[in-house]
Amino acid sequence: MPNNILLTGGKGKTGTLIGELLTQKGFAYQIATRHPVSDNEVTFDWMRPDLADAAFNNVKALYIVAPTNTSDHGTVVLPLLEIALRKGVQRFVLLSASSLEAGAPMMGKIHTWLVANAPEWVVLRPTWFMQNFYEQRHLTSIKAEHTLYSATGDGKVGFIDALDIARAAVSALTSDKVMNRDFILTGPQALSYADVAAALSQALGKKISHTNLTISELSKRLQHNGLDENYAQILAAMDGEIMSGAEDRTTGGVNSLTGVNPGSLEAFIHRELHRWGV
Ligand SMILES: NC(=O)c1ccc[n+]([C@@H]2O[C@H](COP(=O)([O-])OP(=O)(O)OC[C@H]3O[C@@H](n4cnc5c(N)ncnc54)[C@H](OP(=O)(O)O)[C@@H]3O)[C@@H](O)[C@H]2O)c1
């Protein structure tokens, strides 16, 4: 079982929860961050190869959250993973996405590299996070307009709680077993955005609707909210994939890694009610 765990993205949605679970289980870990403030945080930036050697000192297991400020993961991330390998990192656990096979752009490139180079590896491929509904654009429209915008039509997603991804990651980082495979991770139910709006309405005690847009309307809306044109088009097109059924599935991935079934949307909303000001 690898020791000396380093969490990139350790202050993000999954990384924070992974740290809490590792502490509960008695594993030591460090957080790799661009803005270290405490003793268990090391300075790390995917754009700064000069910092990597020191950051990977004594690391045996590495949790990889790719940078969110570039999509060129082949050029940016892989050289740093080469350094990690040279420094003796044994196990690599990548947070990828259900829509990205090995060989696909972005995390798909890292996935391919792990298969070819990593002594031990796991690729976690979660679908869309339940946490998105209490952040940024969805939170804003739920609060201000009592609606969820998407271009997903009646398409369904097996929305997953980031806590289940974190549990799966802890198992992948600490298990005695060498897995060397990917896992598609979903929640227990495939749900449409209208289903999510209905669950939110029930829990928040007020009517929340789903407003369906065309892909082009959603792209314009995202740009209006501050995203650049390219990123807005990519995100809007992903809704089109959902509409055509690409995410309409549930898998046993979480249970395979943790031995426990993933939590429901209702349980997630109940736990996080304060996020919507209730
Ligand atoms: N949200 C979803 O529904 C969803 C679904 C499937 C897959 N994913 C994937 O999950 C991953 C994480 O997404 P998220 O939205 O949950 O983000 P997040 O983990 O909450 O936040 C991003 C993290 O990345 C770190 N980071 C960003 N740029 C960095 C850089 N240049 N160097 C070092 N660290 C950097 C930040 O750390 P510091 O600021 O501390 O440096 C931050 O902790 C992404 O790859 C995303 O594609 C998301």
The ligand as an ORCA input file, in Angstrom:
! r2SCAN-3c Opt
* xyz 0 1
  N     -17.652     19.340    -12.374
  C     -18.035     18.271    -13.044
  O     -19.238     17.987    -13.227
  C     -16.981     17.309    -13.587
  C     -17.399     16.091    -14.146
  C     -16.429     15.192    -14.595
  C     -15.085     15.522    -14.511
  N     -14.715     16.722    -13.977
  C     -13.272     17.041    -13.924
  O     -12.855     17.203    -12.586
  C     -11.687     18.015    -12.573
  C     -11.804     19.009    -11.446
  O     -12.846     19.922    -11.742
  P     -13.558     20.732    -10.588
  O     -14.491     21.677    -11.252
  O     -14.077     19.786     -9.560
  O     -12.339     21.581    -10.004
  P     -11.787     21.605     -8.528
  O     -11.060     20.320     -8.239
  O     -12.853     22.045     -7.576
  O     -10.741     22.833     -8.624
  C      -9.644     22.802     -9.472
  C      -8.357     22.545     -8.687
  O      -7.302     22.500     -9.622
  C      -6.215     23.238     -9.116
  N      -5.557     23.886    -10.255
  C      -6.132     24.544    -11.292
  N      -5.183     24.985    -12.134
  C      -3.986     24.578    -11.615
  C      -2.643     24.708    -12.026
  N      -2.288     25.386    -13.126
  N      -1.681     24.140    -11.271
  C      -1.987     23.490    -10.126
  N      -3.251     23.325     -9.677
  C      -4.229     23.870    -10.421
  C      -6.743     24.251     -8.121
  O      -5.817     24.291     -7.047
  P      -5.157     25.629     -6.399
  O      -6.061     26.792     -6.744
  O      -5.117     25.317     -4.940
  O      -3.804     25.744     -7.011
  C      -8.067     23.610     -7.661
  O      -7.915     22.942     -6.424
  C     -11.567     18.667    -13.961
  O     -10.541     17.995    -14.662
  C     -12.928     18.392    -14.574
  O     -12.847     18.273    -15.981
  C     -15.621     17.624    -13.501
*
